[in-house]
Amino acid sequence: MDEEYDVVVLGTGLKECILSGLLSVDGLKVLHMDRNDYYGGESTSLNLNQLWKRFKGDDKPPESLGSSKEYNVDMIPKFMMANGALVRVLIHTNVTKYLNFKAVDGSFVYNKGKIYKVPATDVEALKSTLMGLFEKRQARKFFIYVQDYEEDDPKSHEGLDLNKITARELILKYGLEDDTIDFIGHALALHSDDKYLDEPAIVTVKRMKLYAESLARFQGGSPYIYPLYGLGELPQGFARLSAVYGGTYMLNKPECKVEFDSNGKAYGVTSARETVKCKKIVCDPSYLPDKVQKVGRVARAICIMSHPIPDTNDSHSVQIILPQKQLGRKSDMYLFCCSYSHNVASKGKYIAFVSTEAETDSPEIELKPGIDLLGHVDETFFDIYDRYEPINKSNDDNCFISTSYDATTHFESTVEDVLTLYRKITGKELDLSVDLSAASAAAE
C-alpha cells in the first residue's frame, strides 16, 4: 500500500460508490476501502437470514416466509425518478448496463385518513377524487401553467418571474386550497417540509415538471423506477465501473484511520499498520465522527406482508407520502412497498418500509399512521438511527464527508448530496445532459 492516490474513498455506501465511479471516470486515481466485508455500508441489502440476525439476534426466520436467498431487503430503500438526477448519473457513467429496471406501479398521497393516486397532469386533476369540482378546475389551470412553462420562453411565463416570486405567491394566484397545496408540495414536488412555500417558485415548478415528465416516460402508474433485485446492485455496479477505469477496491480493511499532518490536512489512511497516501478523502460520517454533528434521527418499520397495500389498486410496488400537516407532525411520513415482482422477496411476499424523521423515542407509536395503512403484517422490525451532517471545511482538511440518509423513499435528496460533493471535490459541475432513452424499464 505504498502507492499514492488522488482520492481514497472510505465506505461502500451508495453515495461513496457513485462518487468513486464518477471520479475514476474523470481519470483520478481512486482507492476505495471499507471496514466491512460486504458492499453497501448503511445502504446495504440483506437476505432474510441476515435481516433476522440484525433485528432479532440469532432467530431463524419462519419457513412460511420462503427461502432466505430470494430476499433482497434494502436498508435504505428509495425509488428513482425516471428522468431524475440519479438515472442521469447512471446513464452518464454507463452503469445502466449492470442493472435491469422495472417501473413502479403506484404513487399515492394520504389525505384525511384515505389514500389517493397523486394527480400529476391537468387530465388527472380533473379525474381525481382528491378534490371537489371547483378545486379540480383551479388545479387543472395550475397544472397547465406548469406543463407549458419553459424557462427560456418568456411567453410561457405569463408575466411572472418565478425566480422572484415565492411558491406561495404563485399558488395563491390559482386560489388553491390547503389540502391541494399539501399534495402538490409534498407528493408531487417532493418537498419534505413547508419551507419551500417561501422560496422561489421556480424550484417547485421544476420539481413538478420532473415528476410529470418521469410519469409520462413509461406510461405507468408512477414516475418511479426500481432495479430488479433491489438497490444492492447499485453500489456493485459503480464498483465495477471504478475498476474498469483503474480504481482499486479493498473490503474488510480494519480500522481505516485517516491521518492528518500538523496543519490538520488529511494526507492518507492507515489500515493494518500500513498507510496509503492521498490528496483527498471521501467518506461517510462513521469514518470521521469528530467532523460531523447529529442533526436528527430516522424512525422506521420494516414489514413483511403476504398481500399488496390495500386501496393501491393491487400495486406490487408503490410509494405513499403522508404529508406532515395530515398527521399533525413537523415532518412527512413515507411508505415504500416492493415485492417479489421486483425480485426482492419470495413469491407472494411484499416488503413495506414506513419511515419518518423521528420526533419521539417511540417508533412503534410514531409510525402507527403509516403501519395502519398496510393491513395484516406477517413480521415487523422497528429501527431508529441517527442522522449526521459534516461540520468540517473541506478546503482546510481535504475531507469530503457525505450526509446520512434521510427518511425519504425517493432518491432526490441523496443525489443532491452526491452532486454537491462532486462539485466540491473537482471544482466543476457534473454534466447530466444525457440521452434518457438509454435507461429503459420493464412495465409490470
C-alpha positions as a Python dict, from the first residue, in 0.01 Angstrom:
ca = {
    (1, 'M'): (0, 0, 0),
    (2, 'D'): (288, 239, -69),
    (3, 'E'): (126, 396, -378),
    (4, 'E'): (-18, 749, -371),
    (5, 'Y'): (-376, 811, -483),
    (6, 'D'): (-569, 1121, -583),
    (7, 'V'): (-862, 1012, -368),
    (8, 'V'): (-920, 747, -103),
    (9, 'V'): (-1290, 668, -59),
    (10, 'L'): (-1391, 512, 274),
    (11, 'G'): (-1717, 316, 293),
    (12, 'T'): (-1906, 146, 10),
    (13, 'G'): (-2242, 313, 73),
    (14, 'L'): (-2431, 421, -235),
    (15, 'K'): (-2310, 784, -222),
    (16, 'E'): (-1946, 680, -182),
    (17, 'C'): (-1972, 427, -467),
    (18, 'I'): (-2128, 681, -705),
    (19, 'L'): (-1851, 931, -626),
    (20, 'S'): (-1581, 665, -662),
    (21, 'G'): (-1719, 577, -1005),
    (22, 'L'): (-1752, 939, -1119),
    (23, 'L'): (-1401, 1032, -1002),
    (24, 'S'): (-1248, 723, -1168),
    (25, 'V'): (-1421, 810, -1497),
    (26, 'D'): (-1270, 1160, -1463),
    (27, 'G'): (-925, 998, -1468),
    (28, 'L'): (-843, 1032, -1099),
    (29, 'K'): (-654, 751, -928),
    (30, 'V'): (-900, 614, -670),
    (31, 'L'): (-860, 363, -385),
    (32, 'H'): (-1186, 251, -228),
    (33, 'M'): (-1178, 83, 116),
    (34, 'D'): (-1440, -47, 357),
    (35, 'R'): (-1406, -188, 707),
    (36, 'N'): (-1698, -427, 631),
    (37, 'D'): (-1669, -745, 429),
    (38, 'Y'): (-1973, -652, 216),
    (39, 'Y'): (-2073, -370, -17),
    (40, 'G'): (-2326, -105, 70),
    (41, 'G'): (-2245, 24, 419),
    (42, 'E'): (-2565, 171, 566),
    (43, 'S'): (-2737, 124, 230),
    (44, 'T'): (-2666, -248, 210),
    (45, 'S'): (-2919, -512, 106),
    (46, 'L'): (-2994, -812, 333),
    (47, 'N'): (-3133, -1158, 271),
    (48, 'L'): (-3392, -1294, 514),
    (49, 'N'): (-3143, -1467, 746),
    (50, 'Q'): (-2928, -1152, 765),
    (51, 'L'): (-3238, -941, 834),
    (52, 'W'): (-3335, -1175, 1119),
    (53, 'K'): (-2988, -1174, 1266),
    (54, 'R'): (-2966, -795, 1255),
    (55, 'F'): (-3301, -725, 1419),
    (56, 'K'): (-3385, -1040, 1616),
    (57, 'G'): (-3049, -1179, 1723),
    (58, 'D'): (-3000, -1543, 1627),
    (59, 'D'): (-3360, -1633, 1547),
    (60, 'K'): (-3422, -1838, 1237),
    (61, 'P'): (-3699, -1690, 1021),
    (62, 'P'): (-4018, -1898, 991),
    (63, 'E'): (-4032, -2126, 688),
    (64, 'S'): (-4365, -1972, 586),
    (65, 'L'): (-4171, -1664, 462),
    (66, 'G'): (-3994, -1869, 194),
    (67, 'S'): (-3629, -1903, 101),
    (68, 'S'): (-3383, -1658, 257),
    (69, 'K'): (-3185, -1609, -63),
    (70, 'E'): (-3493, -1487, -251),
    (71, 'Y'): (-3499, -1176, -29),
    (72, 'N'): (-3304, -859, -108),
    (73, 'V'): (-3420, -615, 158),
    (74, 'D'): (-3266, -272, 108),
    (75, 'M'): (-3176, -98, 432),
    (76, 'I'): (-3216, 245, 270),
    (77, 'P'): (-3497, 181, 21),
    (78, 'K'): (-3552, 462, -228),
    (79, 'F'): (-3726, 475, -565),
    (80, 'M'): (-3567, 659, -858),
    (81, 'M'): (-3742, 929, -1055),
    (82, 'A'): (-3741, 800, -1416),
    (83, 'N'): (-3597, 1127, -1552),
    (84, 'G'): (-3422, 1224, -1227),
    (85, 'A'): (-3061, 1304, -1149),
    (86, 'L'): (-2964, 952, -1035),
    (87, 'V'): (-3085, 794, -1361),
    (88, 'R'): (-2888, 1062, -1547),
    (89, 'V'): (-2576, 974, -1343),
    (90, 'L'): (-2630, 604, -1421),
    (91, 'I'): (-2651, 680, -1794),
    (92, 'H'): (-2360, 927, -1784),
    (93, 'T'): (-2140, 656, -1631),
    (94, 'N'): (-2291, 365, -1831),
    (95, 'V'): (-2372, 180, -1506),
    (96, 'T'): (-2715, 113, -1660),
    (97, 'K'): (-2558, -187, -1836),
    (98, 'Y'): (-2519, -362, -1498),
    (99, 'L'): (-2883, -310, -1394),
    (100, 'N'): (-3233, -404, -1502),
    (101, 'F'): (-3507, -162, -1402),
    (102, 'K'): (-3876, -213, -1361),
    (103, 'A'): (-4140, 59, -1344),
    (104, 'V'): (-4302, 120, -1004),
    (105, 'D'): (-4680, 66, -1009),
    (106, 'G'): (-4820, 343, -793),
    (107, 'S'): (-4765, 685, -638),
    (108, 'F'): (-5017, 784, -371),
    (109, 'V'): (-5077, 1055, -113),
    (110, 'Y'): (-5253, 1038, 224),
    (111, 'N'): (-5533, 1287, 282),
    (112, 'K'): (-5787, 1295, 565),
    (113, 'G'): (-5738, 929, 656),
    (114, 'K'): (-5753, 788, 300),
    (115, 'I'): (-5502, 734, 22),
    (116, 'Y'): (-5537, 873, -328),
    (117, 'K'): (-5340, 842, -651),
    (118, 'V'): (-5124, 1153, -692),
    (119, 'P'): (-5268, 1355, -984),
    (120, 'A'): (-4977, 1497, -1184),
    (121, 'T'): (-5133, 1639, -1503),
    (122, 'D'): (-5431, 1855, -1599),
    (123, 'V'): (-5618, 1543, -1718),
    (124, 'E'): (-5552, 1355, -1393),
    (125, 'A'): (-5654, 1661, -1189),
    (126, 'L'): (-6000, 1653, -1347),
    (127, 'K'): (-6039, 1279, -1277),
    (128, 'S'): (-5904, 1287, -921),
    (129, 'T'): (-6135, 1217, -626),
    (130, 'L'): (-5891, 1411, -408),
    (131, 'M'): (-6059, 1743, -488),
    (132, 'G'): (-6407, 1888, -533),
    (133, 'L'): (-6530, 2007, -874),
    (134, 'F'): (-6433, 2376, -840),
    (135, 'E'): (-6095, 2286, -692),
    (136, 'K'): (-6027, 2044, -979),
    (137, 'R'): (-6075, 2327, -1229),
    (138, 'Q'): (-5837, 2555, -1039),
    (139, 'A'): (-5578, 2276, -1005),
    (140, 'R'): (-5613, 2197, -1376),
    (141, 'K'): (-5530, 2559, -1465),
    (142, 'F'): (-5225, 2548, -1238),
    (143, 'F'): (-5105, 2217, -1387),
    (144, 'I'): (-5143, 2355, -1741),
    (145, 'Y'): (-4931, 2658, -1643),
    (146, 'V'): (-4662, 2428, -1501),
    (147, 'Q'): (-4671, 2191, -1801),
    (148, 'D'): (-4641, 2479, -2050),
    (149, 'Y'): (-4374, 2669, -1854),
    (150, 'E'): (-4036, 2677, -2030),
    (151, 'E'): (-3755, 2867, -1861),
    (152, 'D'): (-3619, 3008, -2189),
    (153, 'D'): (-3960, 3101, -2336),
    (154, 'P'): (-4085, 3425, -2173),
    (155, 'K'): (-4429, 3383, -2339),
    (156, 'S'): (-4492, 3076, -2121),
    (157, 'H'): (-4420, 3275, -1801),
    (158, 'E'): (-4744, 3478, -1826),
    (159, 'G'): (-4563, 3782, -1685),
    (160, 'L'): (-4436, 3603, -1373),
    (161, 'D'): (-4070, 3588, -1274),
    (162, 'L'): (-4051, 3255, -1090),
    (163, 'N'): (-3702, 3339, -960),
    (164, 'K'): (-3851, 3637, -774),
    (165, 'I'): (-4196, 3526, -660),
    (166, 'T'): (-4233, 3255, -396),
    (167, 'A'): (-4414, 2925, -440),
    (168, 'R'): (-4678, 3057, -200),
    (169, 'E'): (-4742, 3364, -420),
    (170, 'L'): (-4766, 3152, -735),
    (171, 'I'): (-5008, 2903, -579),
    (172, 'L'): (-5223, 3184, -434),
    (173, 'K'): (-5275, 3320, -786),
    (174, 'Y'): (-5467, 2998, -859),
    (175, 'G'): (-5663, 3010, -532),
    (176, 'L'): (-5582, 2651, -433),
    (177, 'E'): (-5699, 2503, -101),
    (178, 'D'): (-5461, 2389, 174),
    (179, 'D'): (-5512, 2016, 105),
    (180, 'T'): (-5431, 2067, -265),
    (181, 'I'): (-5121, 2271, -178),
    (182, 'D'): (-5026, 1987, 58),
    (183, 'F'): (-5022, 1715, -208),
    (184, 'I'): (-4864, 1942, -472),
    (185, 'G'): (-4578, 2043, -241),
    (186, 'H'): (-4513, 1708, -76),
    (187, 'A'): (-4624, 1431, -313),
    (188, 'L'): (-4553, 1598, -649),
    (189, 'A'): (-4268, 1843, -585),
    (190, 'L'): (-4138, 1609, -310),
    (191, 'H'): (-4054, 1881, -57),
    (192, 'S'): (-4008, 1730, 290),
    (193, 'D'): (-4145, 2031, 481),
    (194, 'D'): (-4326, 2360, 409),
    (195, 'K'): (-4021, 2590, 387),
    (196, 'Y'): (-4047, 2572, 8),
    (197, 'L'): (-4356, 2796, 18),
    (198, 'D'): (-4137, 3097, 97),
    (199, 'E'): (-3863, 3007, -151),
    (200, 'P'): (-3853, 3097, -524),
    (201, 'A'): (-4137, 2927, -715),
    (202, 'I'): (-3901, 2811, -991),
    (203, 'V'): (-3775, 2524, -770),
    (204, 'T'): (-4125, 2383, -713),
    (205, 'V'): (-4228, 2425, -1078),
    (206, 'K'): (-3914, 2242, -1196),
    (207, 'R'): (-3979, 1959, -950),
    (208, 'M'): (-4341, 1928, -1064),
    (209, 'K'): (-4228, 1917, -1427),
    (210, 'L'): (-3973, 1646, -1347),
    (211, 'Y'): (-4249, 1438, -1182),
    (212, 'A'): (-4487, 1478, -1478),
    (213, 'E'): (-4216, 1407, -1738),
    (214, 'S'): (-4098, 1099, -1545),
    (215, 'L'): (-4459, 978, -1518),
    (216, 'A'): (-4504, 1010, -1895),
    (217, 'R'): (-4180, 822, -1960),
    (218, 'F'): (-4305, 466, -1909),
    (219, 'Q'): (-4681, 527, -1915),
    (220, 'G'): (-4702, 354, -1577),
    (221, 'G'): (-4884, 446, -1260),
    (222, 'S'): (-4589, 635, -1112),
    (223, 'P'): (-4284, 840, -1214),
    (224, 'Y'): (-4052, 596, -1037),
    (225, 'I'): (-3836, 301, -1139),
    (226, 'Y'): (-3650, 49, -924),
    (227, 'P'): (-3384, -211, -1007),
    (228, 'L'): (-3472, -578, -1012),
    (229, 'Y'): (-3310, -740, -704),
    (230, 'G'): (-3316, -400, -530),
    (231, 'L'): (-3057, -132, -472),
    (232, 'G'): (-2784, -371, -357),
    (233, 'E'): (-2690, -398, -725),
    (234, 'L'): (-2614, -25, -745),
    (235, 'P'): (-2301, 5, -528),
    (236, 'Q'): (-2161, -302, -703),
    (237, 'G'): (-2238, -150, -1044),
    (238, 'F'): (-2037, 161, -953),
    (239, 'A'): (-1762, -57, -804),
    (240, 'R'): (-1732, -236, -1138),
    (241, 'L'): (-1727, 97, -1319),
    (242, 'S'): (-1449, 226, -1094),
    (243, 'A'): (-1248, -93, -1152),
    (244, 'V'): (-1286, -60, -1531),
    (245, 'Y'): (-1127, 288, -1504),
    (246, 'G'): (-842, 169, -1282),
    (247, 'G'): (-996, 219, -938),
    (248, 'T'): (-891, -27, -666),
    (249, 'Y'): (-1133, -183, -414),
    (250, 'M'): (-1042, -330, -75),
    (251, 'L'): (-1312, -472, 151),
    (252, 'N'): (-1268, -597, 507),
    (253, 'K'): (-995, -344, 591),
    (254, 'P'): (-980, -297, 969),
    (255, 'E'): (-992, 49, 1131),
    (256, 'C'): (-924, 270, 825),
    (257, 'K'): (-780, 559, 1028),
    (258, 'V'): (-747, 892, 847),
    (259, 'E'): (-405, 1052, 901),
    (260, 'F'): (-363, 1431, 935),
    (261, 'D'): (-50, 1647, 912),
    (262, 'S'): (41, 1927, 1156),
    (263, 'N'): (-182, 2173, 962),
    (264, 'G'): (-485, 1947, 1003),
    (265, 'K'): (-488, 1835, 639),
    (266, 'A'): (-561, 1468, 563),
    (267, 'Y'): (-275, 1302, 378),
    (268, 'G'): (-351, 931, 398),
    (269, 'V'): (-529, 634, 555),
    (270, 'T'): (-380, 367, 781),
    (271, 'S'): (-517, 14, 799),
    (272, 'A'): (-342, -291, 947),
    (273, 'R'): (-28, -82, 1018),
    (274, 'E'): (7, 22, 652),
    (275, 'T'): (-51, 379, 538),
    (276, 'V'): (-159, 476, 189),
    (277, 'K'): (-109, 840, 85),
    (278, 'C'): (-367, 1053, -93),
    (279, 'K'): (-466, 1411, -175),
    (280, 'K'): (-831, 1385, -73),
    (281, 'I'): (-1055, 1169, 145),
    (282, 'V'): (-1420, 1092, 64),
    (283, 'C'): (-1615, 907, 333),
    (284, 'D'): (-1942, 854, 518),
    (285, 'P'): (-1987, 1009, 866),
    (286, 'S'): (-1884, 692, 1053),
    (287, 'Y'): (-1520, 723, 941),
    (288, 'L'): (-1471, 1079, 1076),
    (289, 'P'): (-1707, 1110, 1375),
    (290, 'D'): (-1526, 1423, 1504),
    (291, 'K'): (-1607, 1614, 1187),
    (292, 'V'): (-1985, 1559, 1184),
    (293, 'Q'): (-2279, 1658, 1403),
    (294, 'K'): (-2601, 1478, 1478),
    (295, 'V'): (-2890, 1659, 1311),
    (296, 'G'): (-3176, 1418, 1371),
    (297, 'R'): (-3291, 1058, 1375),
    (298, 'V'): (-3488, 840, 1136),
    (299, 'A'): (-3754, 604, 1274),
    (300, 'R'): (-3865, 319, 1053),
    (301, 'A'): (-4056, -5, 1045),
    (302, 'I'): (-3970, -288, 806),
    (303, 'C'): (-4277, -505, 743),
    (304, 'I'): (-4314, -835, 557),
    (305, 'M'): (-4664, -898, 419),
    (306, 'S'): (-4848, -1151, 203),
    (307, 'H'): (-5062, -900, 11),
    (308, 'P'): (-5035, -559, -157),
    (309, 'I'): (-5120, -247, 45),
    (310, 'P'): (-5499, -202, 47),
    (311, 'D'): (-5651, 72, -174),
    (312, 'T'): (-5346, 91, -404),
    (313, 'N'): (-5508, -94, -700),
    (314, 'D'): (-5317, -411, -601),
    (315, 'S'): (-4985, -237, -673),
    (316, 'H'): (-4684, -466, -635),
    (317, 'S'): (-4461, -161, -587),
    (318, 'V'): (-4577, 172, -451),
    (319, 'Q'): (-4485, 491, -269),
    (320, 'I'): (-4730, 667, -37),
    (321, 'I'): (-4645, 1006, 110),
    (322, 'L'): (-4821, 1118, 429),
    (323, 'P'): (-4775, 1498, 445),
    (324, 'Q'): (-4683, 1640, 786),
    (325, 'K'): (-5000, 1851, 821),
    (326, 'Q'): (-5224, 1548, 766),
    (327, 'L'): (-5065, 1384, 1071),
    (328, 'G'): (-5013, 1694, 1286),
    (329, 'R'): (-4636, 1641, 1265),
    (330, 'K'): (-4330, 1851, 1180),
    (331, 'S'): (-4213, 1613, 906),
    (332, 'D'): (-4365, 1388, 640),
    (333, 'M'): (-4401, 1012, 672),
    (334, 'Y'): (-4307, 786, 381),
    (335, 'L'): (-4431, 443, 284),
    (336, 'F'): (-4230, 231, 41),
    (337, 'C'): (-4350, -109, -79),
    (338, 'C'): (-4185, -355, -314),
    (339, 'S'): (-4243, -726, -373),
    (340, 'Y'): (-4148, -1049, -542),
    (341, 'S'): (-4225, -879, -879),
    (342, 'H'): (-3901, -679, -834),
    (343, 'N'): (-3724, -996, -707),
    (344, 'V'): (-3678, -861, -354),
    (345, 'A'): (-3889, -1123, -172),
    (346, 'S'): (-4010, -1479, -220),
    (347, 'K'): (-4321, -1548, -430),
    (348, 'G'): (-4633, -1380, -293),
    (349, 'K'): (-4442, -1170, -35),
    (350, 'Y'): (-4423, -791, -6),
    (351, 'I'): (-4172, -574, 183),
    (352, 'A'): (-4300, -241, 317),
    (353, 'F'): (-4097, 33, 487),
    (354, 'V'): (-4259, 309, 690),
    (355, 'S'): (-4011, 587, 768),
    (356, 'T'): (-4006, 939, 909),
    (357, 'E'): (-3783, 1188, 1083),
    (358, 'A'): (-3816, 1076, 1449),
    (359, 'E'): (-3989, 1327, 1676),
    (360, 'T'): (-4016, 1092, 1977),
    (361, 'D'): (-3832, 791, 2122),
    (362, 'S'): (-4120, 553, 2038),
    (363, 'P'): (-4105, 445, 1672),
    (364, 'E'): (-4387, 191, 1728),
    (365, 'I'): (-4630, 470, 1824),
    (366, 'E'): (-4491, 735, 1592),
    (367, 'L'): (-4511, 517, 1280),
    (368, 'K'): (-4861, 385, 1356),
    (369, 'P'): (-5044, 606, 1098),
    (370, 'G'): (-4832, 453, 821),
    (371, 'I'): (-4838, 97, 956),
    (372, 'D'): (-5219, 115, 988),
    (373, 'L'): (-5242, 156, 609),
    (374, 'L'): (-5068, -178, 547),
    (375, 'G'): (-5340, -420, 655),
    (376, 'H'): (-5228, -752, 805),
    (377, 'V'): (-4849, -775, 857),
    (378, 'D'): (-4662, -1108, 895),
    (379, 'E'): (-4350, -965, 1059),
    (380, 'T'): (-4241, -617, 1173),
    (381, 'F'): (-3895, -488, 1267),
    (382, 'F'): (-3853, -144, 1426),
    (383, 'D'): (-3538, 59, 1392),
    (384, 'I'): (-3416, 409, 1475),
    (385, 'Y'): (-3086, 554, 1355),
    (386, 'D'): (-2902, 884, 1394),
    (387, 'R'): (-2860, 1125, 1105),
    (388, 'Y'): (-2533, 1320, 1070),
    (389, 'E'): (-2409, 1613, 863),
    (390, 'P'): (-2048, 1727, 817),
    (391, 'I'): (-1929, 2037, 1005),
    (392, 'N'): (-1576, 2048, 861),
    (393, 'K'): (-1440, 2283, 594),
    (394, 'S'): (-1321, 2051, 320),
    (395, 'N'): (-1086, 2316, 175),
    (396, 'D'): (-900, 2319, 508),
    (397, 'D'): (-872, 1945, 577),
    (398, 'N'): (-911, 1769, 235),
    (399, 'C'): (-1203, 1564, 376),
    (400, 'F'): (-1531, 1535, 186),
    (401, 'I'): (-1799, 1374, 404),
    (402, 'S'): (-2145, 1266, 289),
    (403, 'T'): (-2459, 1331, 495),
    (404, 'S'): (-2653, 1039, 643),
    (405, 'Y'): (-2953, 905, 450),
    (406, 'D'): (-3282, 1076, 534),
    (407, 'A'): (-3631, 928, 574),
    (408, 'T'): (-3747, 995, 217),
    (409, 'T'): (-3834, 697, -4),
    (410, 'H'): (-3706, 860, -324),
    (411, 'F'): (-3354, 950, -433),
    (412, 'E'): (-3376, 1323, -493),
    (413, 'S'): (-3201, 1444, -172),
    (414, 'T'): (-2938, 1167, -191),
    (415, 'V'): (-2831, 1269, -541),
    (416, 'E'): (-2821, 1638, -446),
    (417, 'D'): (-2563, 1549, -180),
    (418, 'V'): (-2356, 1347, -431),
    (419, 'L'): (-2359, 1628, -689),
    (420, 'T'): (-2262, 1886, -423),
    (421, 'L'): (-1969, 1669, -307),
    (422, 'Y'): (-1861, 1610, -668),
    (423, 'R'): (-1858, 1988, -725),
    (424, 'K'): (-1651, 2045, -408),
    (425, 'I'): (-1401, 1768, -491),
    (426, 'T'): (-1349, 1852, -860),
    (427, 'G'): (-1440, 2221, -875),
    (428, 'K'): (-1678, 2157, -1165),
    (429, 'E'): (-2043, 2070, -1228),
    (430, 'L'): (-2127, 1718, -1345),
    (431, 'D'): (-2272, 1729, -1695),
    (432, 'L'): (-2605, 1548, -1676),
    (433, 'S'): (-2728, 1620, -2026),
    (434, 'V'): (-2771, 1261, -2145),
    (435, 'D'): (-2996, 1055, -2369),
    (436, 'L'): (-3254, 932, -2118),
    (437, 'S'): (-3370, 653, -2350),
    (438, 'A'): (-3051, 466, -2253),
    (439, 'A'): (-3226, 358, -1932),
    (440, 'S'): (-3534, 153, -2006),
    (441, 'A'): (-3764, -11, -1755),
    (442, 'A'): (-3996, -303, -1798),
    (443, 'A'): (-4358, -240, -1709),
    (444, 'E'): (-4548, -486, -1492),
}
